[in-house]
Amino acid sequence: MNEHLRISVIICSYNREQYIIDAVDSLYNQTLSKERYEVIVVDNNSVDNTKSLCLEYIQSHHGYNIYYLEENKQGASFARNTGAAFAKFPLLAFMDDDAVADEDYLERIVTFFKEHPDADGLGGRIIPKYIPSEPGWMSHYVSSLVGNFHYSEKVEVFRPGKYPLESNMIVTKKDFDEVDGFNTLLPGVVGTLRIGGEGKDFFMKLQALNRRIYYDPAVRVQHVVEVKKLTSEYMYRVASGIGRGERVRMLSKGSFAYLKKIVEYLFKLCASFILGIKYTLQGHPAKAWPVIKFRIDALKGLMNR
């Protein structure tokens, strides 16, 4: 890839009027020259002021290649595929509507692909921005549910079965098209139901084709986490959504694959009890139950409950 490589950033949005402008504005204020990237906001049936805010922002920011699209089929996989189909540059970056990119985010991405011509995809660090502050019950094992992601302290290729998270992932458009984008049987959030794992499914298809997916901890975004929304019901939807996604993925491979996944989840549930005991003995009992509940809820989703 040449030194003039350009990038399309796709932000799928659903009722995020409070944060969507912060997301697109963080991409406006980038060190990369504006002719080398475009930003595509895909509104996935928002009923708040997302549309009017985005259109107003676009009108007042001339010289910024930013576009507003609508996708009526509910779910992030549909919206991301719509954004990717519209994109005209050879790199696709996906970022959440409640994320804020570092000012050198895009420059680091295009530089990375220039310096690593063997790279087919890239994931970066996601740093939770807790509002007002990180809750005392949060732990490393639960924080992935709210987007926390840090794979390695240095640049390296993801091991098989490891992959970037959806709010900071980059792939070549060529490879995106090669695997037909995101699996719409794993749409993400549809109303109050979540069927997750679309990012996992996507990158595992790429890894099966021997594509090289890197991690670079310097490619960073911050992800807003409103602590007041982290209710038991919300955490259940996220964790059970992971299980539901795995149910869809495994059943597509056959009943034996599904049974193996049930055994794996039972093993992880047992491990969570051990972790809970460890946290309690270390003087952090508040961290114990969320770890266990995560695994119970994921298993419920896997069992379609």
C-alpha positions in Angstrom: 0.0 0.0 0.0 1.4 3.4 -0.9 2.2 6.4 1.2 -1.0 8.2 0.0 -3.3 5.4 1.5 -6.7 6.7 2.4 -9.3 5.5 4.9 -13.0 5.4 5.4 -14.3 5.6 9.0 -17.7 4.1 9.6 -19.7 5.0 12.7 -23.0 3.2 13.2 -25.4 5.1 15.5 -28.5 4.3 17.4 -30.0 6.9 19.7 -26.7 8.5 20.8 -27.6 12.1 20.4 -25.6 12.9 23.6 -22.3 11.5 22.2 -22.4 11.2 18.4 -21.1 14.7 17.7 -18.2 14.2 20.1 -17.3 11.1 18.1 -17.4 12.8 14.6 -15.7 15.9 16.0 -12.8 13.8 17.3 -12.3 12.7 13.7 -12.5 16.2 12.4 -9.6 17.3 14.6 -7.1 14.7 13.2 -3.5 15.2 12.3 -4.1 13.3 9.1 -4.9 15.7 6.2 -8.7 15.7 5.4 -8.4 14.7 1.8 -7.0 11.3 3.0 -10.1 10.2 4.8 -13.9 10.3 4.9 -16.3 9.7 7.8 -19.6 7.9 7.2 -22.3 8.0 9.9 -25.0 5.3 9.5 -28.1 6.0 11.4 -29.7 2.7 12.4 -33.3 3.8 13.1 -32.6 6.4 15.8 -35.7 8.1 17.2 -33.8 10.9 19.0 -32.1 14.0 17.5 -29.2 12.0 15.9 -30.3 12.9 12.3 -30.8 16.6 12.9 -27.5 16.9 14.9 -25.5 15.1 12.2 -27.0 17.1 9.3 -26.4 20.3 11.1 -22.8 19.3 11.8 -22.2 18.4 8.2 -23.6 21.7 7.0 -21.3 23.7 9.3 -18.1 21.8 8.5 -17.2 22.4 4.9 -14.1 20.7 3.6 -14.7 17.7 5.9 -15.6 14.5 3.9 -18.5 13.4 6.2 -21.6 11.7 5.1 -24.9 10.7 6.7 -26.7 7.5 5.7 -29.7 5.7 7.1 -30.1 1.9 7.4 -33.6 0.7 8.4 -32.7 -3.0 9.0 -32.0 -3.0 12.8 -28.6 -4.2 14.0 -25.0 -3.0 13.8 -24.1 -5.7 11.2 -26.6 -4.3 8.8 -25.4 -0.7 9.5 -21.7 -1.5 9.2 -22.3 -3.3 5.9 -24.2 -0.3 4.5 -21.4 2.0 5.5 -18.8 -0.2 4.0 -20.7 -0.5 0.7 -20.8 3.3 0.5 -17.1 3.7 1.4 -14.7 4.6 -1.4 -11.2 4.2 0.2 -9.1 1.0 0.5 -9.1 0.9 4.4 -12.2 0.6 6.5 -12.1 1.7 10.2 -15.1 1.0 12.4 -15.7 3.1 15.5 -18.6 3.3 18.0 -20.9 6.3 18.2 -19.9 6.9 21.9 -16.2 6.7 21.3 -13.6 9.5 20.9 -10.5 9.0 18.8 -7.0 10.3 19.7 -6.0 13.1 17.5 -3.4 11.0 15.7 -5.7 8.0 15.4 -6.1 8.0 11.6 -2.5 9.0 11.0 -1.3 6.1 13.1 -3.5 3.7 11.1 -2.4 4.7 7.7 1.2 4.8 8.8 0.8 1.3 10.3 -0.4 -0.2 7.0 2.4 1.6 5.1 5.0 0.1 7.4 3.3 -3.3 7.6 2.4 -4.2 4.0 1.5 -7.7 5.1 -1.3 -6.5 7.3 -4.9 -7.3 6.4 -6.5 -5.9 9.5 -5.7 -4.0 12.7 -7.2 -3.6 16.1 -6.3 -0.9 18.6 -6.7 -0.1 22.3 -10.1 0.9 23.7 -10.0 2.8 27.0 -13.2 3.0 29.0 -14.2 6.6 30.0 -16.3 5.9 33.1 -18.9 8.6 33.9 -18.5 9.7 36.7 -15.9 7.0 37.7 -15.1 3.3 37.5 -17.4 1.4 39.9 -15.8 -0.6 42.7 -17.2 -3.9 41.4 -15.6 -3.6 38.0 -12.8 -6.0 37.3 -10.6 -7.0 34.3 -12.8 -10.0 33.6 -16.0 -7.9 33.4 -14.7 -4.7 31.8 -14.6 -6.3 28.3 -18.4 -6.1 28.5 -18.2 -2.3 28.5 -15.6 -2.2 25.8 -12.3 -2.3 27.7 -9.7 -3.8 25.4 -5.9 -4.0 25.6 -4.4 -7.0 23.9 -0.7 -6.4 24.2 1.9 -3.8 25.2 3.5 -4.0 21.8 2.6 -4.4 18.2 1.9 -8.1 17.4 -0.3 -10.3 15.3 -3.4 -11.6 17.0 -3.1 -15.3 17.9 -5.7 -17.6 16.4 -9.0 -17.1 18.1 -8.1 -13.6 19.3 -9.4 -10.5 17.5 -10.1 -6.8 17.8 -13.3 -5.4 19.4 -15.9 -3.7 17.2 -15.4 -0.1 18.4 -11.8 0.0 17.2 -11.2 -2.3 14.3 -9.7 -1.7 10.8 -9.6 -3.9 7.8 -8.9 -3.6 4.1 -11.9 -3.1 2.0 -10.7 -5.9 -0.3 -10.8 -8.4 2.6 -14.1 -7.0 3.9 -15.7 -7.8 0.6 -13.9 -11.1 0.4 -15.8 -12.4 3.5 -19.1 -10.6 2.5 -18.8 -8.2 5.5 -20.6 -8.8 8.8 -22.9 -11.8 9.4 -26.4 -10.3 9.6 -27.5 -13.4 11.6 -25.4 -11.8 14.3 -26.9 -8.3 14.1 -25.9 -6.9 17.5 -28.6 -5.0 19.3 -32.2 -5.4 18.0 -34.6 -3.6 20.4 -33.9 -5.1 23.8 -32.4 -8.3 22.4 -28.7 -8.6 21.7 -27.2 -11.3 19.5 -23.5 -10.4 19.6 -20.3 -11.9 18.3 -20.4 -10.2 14.9 -16.8 -9.0 15.3 -15.5 -12.3 16.4 -17.3 -14.1 13.5 -15.9 -11.6 11.0 -12.2 -11.8 12.1 -12.3 -15.6 12.5 -13.4 -15.8 8.8 -10.4 -13.7 7.9 -8.1 -15.8 10.1 -9.4 -18.9 8.4 -8.2 -17.4 5.1 -4.8 -16.8 6.7 -5.2 -13.1 6.8 -2.8 -11.3 9.2 -4.6 -9.2 11.8 -2.4 -7.0 14.0 -2.8 -5.2 17.3 -1.2 -1.8 17.9 -1.7 -0.3 21.4 -0.9 3.2 20.1 -4.1 3.2 17.9 -6.5 4.4 20.6 -10.0 5.5 21.2 -11.8 6.3 24.5 -15.2 4.6 25.0 -17.9 6.3 27.1 -19.4 4.2 29.9 -22.2 5.7 31.8 -22.1 3.9 35.1 -25.7 4.6 35.9 -26.7 2.4 32.9 -24.7 -0.6 34.2 -27.7 -2.2 35.8 -28.1 -5.9 36.4 -30.5 -6.0 33.4 -28.1 -4.2 31.1 -25.2 -6.5 32.0 -27.4 -9.5 31.5 -28.3 -8.3 28.0 -24.7 -7.8 27.0 -23.4 -11.1 28.5 -26.4 -13.2 27.3 -25.9 -11.6 23.9 -22.4 -13.1 23.7 -23.9 -16.5 24.5 -26.7 -16.0 21.9 -24.2 -15.1 19.3 -22.1 -18.2 20.0 -25.3 -20.3 19.8 -25.9 -19.1 16.3 -22.3 -19.5 15.3 -22.0 -23.0 16.7 -25.3 -24.4 15.5 -24.3 -23.3 12.0 -21.4 -25.7 12.3 -23.4 -28.6 13.7 -24.7 -30.0 17.0 -21.3 -31.4 18.1 -19.7 -27.9 17.9 -22.6 -26.5 19.9 -22.2 -29.2 22.6 -18.4 -28.5 22.8 -19.2 -24.8 23.3 -21.6 -25.7 26.2 -18.8 -27.7 27.8 -16.4 -24.7 27.4 -18.9 -22.3 28.9 -19.5 -24.7 31.9 -15.7 -24.8 32.4 -15.6 -21.0 32.3 -18.4 -20.8 34.8 -16.5 -23.0 37.2 -13.4 -20.9 36.7 -15.5 -17.8 37.6 -16.3 -19.2 41.0 -12.6 -19.7 41.7 -12.0 -16.1 40.6 -14.8 -14.9 42.9 -13.2 -16.7 45.8 -9.8 -15.2 44.9 -11.3 -11.6 44.8 -13.0 -12.2 48.2 -9.8 -13.5 49.8 -7.9 -10.5 48.4 -10.3 -8.1 50.1 -12.4 -7.2 47.0 -15.7 -9.1 47.6 -17.6 -6.6 45.4 -15.8 -7.9 42.4 -16.7 -11.5 43.0 -20.4 -11.8 42.0 -20.2 -9.8 38.7 -17.5 -12.2 37.4 -19.7 -15.2 38.3 -22.9 -13.5 37.0 -21.2 -12.7 33.6 -20.6 -16.4 33.1 -24.1 -17.4 34.3 -25.7 -14.9 31.9 -23.5 -15.9 29.0 -24.4 -19.6 29.5 -28.1 -18.6 29.6 -27.7 -16.9 26.3 -25.9 -19.9 24.8 -28.8 -22.1 26.0 -31.3 -19.6 24.5 -32.8 -18.6 27.8 
